[in-house]
Amino acid sequence: MTLSNILEICANSFSSALEAEKGGANRIELCENMAEGGTTPSYAQIKLCKEKLNIQVWPIIRPRGGDFLYSYDEFELMKEDIKICKSLNCDGVVTGILLANGEIDKIRCAELIKLAKPMPISFHRAFDMSNDLEKALEDLIELGFVRVLTSGGSSNAFAGAEIITKLVKQANCRIEIMPGAGINPQNILQIAAQTGTQNFHSSARQAVKSKMEYRNQTSKMGSIEDEYQYQQTSAELVKQMVEKLK
């Protein structure tokens, strides 16, 4: 990668984080429960990543899946998790809160930013669920977020590349615009060329088959179709994207 290109990997576990670093990523967004869009990782996951990795670790602060309108108790949980991340010397955190009308919750976001200082905060794809992307972007800039992850309000970054390009122009270097959702080695260069962005976000995941010999075929523990496999970041996929961005 050039000095200006940054590849962030959404790592759903310590093992995924290790794969991200092995592949040459610059930064991880650490989370759990990616089937729900990512939720706050455990204390142990954060601690081990900070102890073992040499790349930046940015945990997501999201108490549950679903929407981004949080109760009082959920907001209290978010504040406590930010305190934990500060105590573990995380490089930053990623979060996002909306009001019921789809606007950025500026009051609560400002409180989290103040609490996190000097640790920087990035805004995740709650941005894509806001009711007006242009206004939401100005709100995030005013609040002091350093980065925003976006698919351009579309199902993936490739489909939303035109909107992302407009957001980059609107931001005018006041905040980093980072395309994410569906970015892979096959489309990352086209997205980079079209949008002019320098930060890129990908999970770079692949299925890992279970080593279980005995398999109960009549019972299920969750909602996924095949419980005898799991998703994990692939160092090879990360490496392919790193090479593309050089």
N, C-alpha and C positions, 0 to 999 in steps of 0.2 A: 504494500500500500504506500501511497505517497504520504508525506507528513500531514497533509490536509484531510485525508480520508480516514474515517473512523468506522470500524465495524463493531457494533454492539450485538451480543448474543443474549437472547432471552433464555436463560438457563433454569430448568425446572428442578434442579437438584445439585448437590455438591458434585456428583459424578459428571453431570452435564457441564458444570462450570469448569471442571478439569479438562474436559474435551474441548471446550471453547478456547481455553488458554493454549492447549496443545496445538490447536489449529491456527493460532496466531491472532485471535480476536484482541481488541483493545480494551473492551469493557464488557461486563455482564450486567444484565438486569436480572436479579435473582428473584425467583418466585416459586410457588407451588401451585398445584391444581390448574394446569394450563387448559384443561377441558372447560373450565369456567372463565377463561380469560386471564388467569393468574391471580393468586392471592398472596398475602404476606407469608414469607418463608419462616421456618422455625428459628429460634435463637441458635440452635446448634448448627443449622445450615449456614447461617450468616457468620457465626464465629469461625467455623472451619474454613469457609471461603476466605475470610480475612487473614487467617493464619497461614493458609497453604498457597494462596494465589499471589501472583505478582502483577496481575492486571486489576483494573478498577472494579469495585463491587458496589452496585447500586440496587439494594433491595426494593421491591415494590411494597408500598404501604396501602393495602386494600383488604379490609376485614372479611369480605365475602365476595362471591360471584354475584351476577345480576346487574342491577342498575347502579348508579353512582350517587344516589340520594340516600344519605346515611342518617341513622338515628343518633340521639345524644350519646348513647352507650357505644355505638360503633365509632363515633368521632373520638370518644375518650380512648378507645383501643388504638386508634390511629396515632394519637399523641404519645401514648406509652410506647408504641413500636418505634416511633421516631427517636424517642429518648434512648431506647435500646441500641438503635443503629448508631447514634452519636457515641454511646459508651463503647461500642466496638470499633470506633474509628472508620466507619464506612465512608467511601468517597463521595456519596450522595444518596438520595432516595428518590423514588418515583411514585407519584400519587396523582389523584384527581378527584374533585368533588363538584357535582352539579346541583343546581336548585331544581325544584319540581317543574319549573317552566322551561328547563333546558339551558339556562344560562350558567356560566361559571359561578360557583359559590365563592365570591371574592372575599367575604368576611372570614369564612373558615380556612380558605387557602392561605390568606394572609397570616392567620394564626399559626398554621403549620410551618410556613416559611420562617417566621420569627422564631419559632421553637427550634427549628433545625439549624439555624445559623451557628457557626459559619459553614455548615454542611449545605451544599447546593441542592436544589430540588428540580426535578424534571416532571413534566405533566404527561401522563399516559394517554391512551386512546379514548378516555372519557371525552377528550376533545372532539372526536369524531361523532359523538352522540349529542353534542351541543346543538342548539337551534340556529346558530348563525356562526359559521366558522370564522369569518372575517372579524366580527365583533369579539368572539372568544379569543382570537389570537391577540388582539389589542389588550384585552383584559389580562392575559397571561404575561405579556410584556410589561404592562403597568405593575403587576404584582411582583415581578422579579424572577419568574421561572427562567431557567437557563436553557431549556430544551423542551420541545413538544414532539411526541410521537404521533404520527398520523398516517392514515391510508387515504387521506383526502376525502374522508366521509364515505368512501366506497368499501366494497367487500374486501378489497386488497389494494396494495400500493400501486400495482401495475394498472389496475382499472382507474385508480384515482390520481394518476400521474399528472394529468392536466391541472387539476385543482391544487395538487401539491406545488406545482410550478408557480401558480399564482400566489400561493401562501409564502413561498420563498421570496418572491418579489415584494410582497407586502411587508414581510419581516425586515427586509433590508439590513440584515446582519444584527438586528436588535435581539434576536433569539434564534437558537439553532432549530431548524426544521429537519426532523428525522423521519424519512419514510419507513413504514413497517407494515407487516401483514403480507404474507405470501412471497417475500423476497427470497430468491434462491440463486444458485450459480448461473442459471439460464437467463434470468431477467435483470440481474443487478446492474449490469453495464448500461442497459437501455434506460432503466429508471434513473441512473446517475446522469446520463447524457441529457435526458429530457427535462429533468427537474433542476439540475445544477446543484443538488444537495451534496454534502460531504460527510454526513452521518447516515449510517444505514443500520437497520434493526432486523434481525432474523433469528428464528429459533434453530435453524439448521438441524432439525430433528430427523431421526429415522427410528423405525421399530426395532426393538431388541427382543429377541425370542426368549421366553422363559426356559430355564434349565430344569424345571420340575419334571420328574419322571412320572409321578402319579398325578392324574388330572381328573378332577370331579367335573363331569360334563352336565350334571343335572342341577347344580347350584351356582348362583352368581353372587358376588360380593358388592358389585357396583353396576353402573349403567353402560360401561363400555362393552363393545361386542365381543372382543377377545381378551379375556383377563390373563391369558398366558403369554402376554407380551406387554411391553411398556415403551414409552417414547423417551428418547435420550438424544441430546446433542451429539452430532458426529463431527469429530475433529477433521475428517476428510472433507466434509461439506464446507466447514468453516475455512479450511485451507484453500479450497477452490475459489471461494469468494474473495479471500485475501489476495490471491494471485490475480484475480480479475481486476481488482481495484488498484493494483500497482501501476 
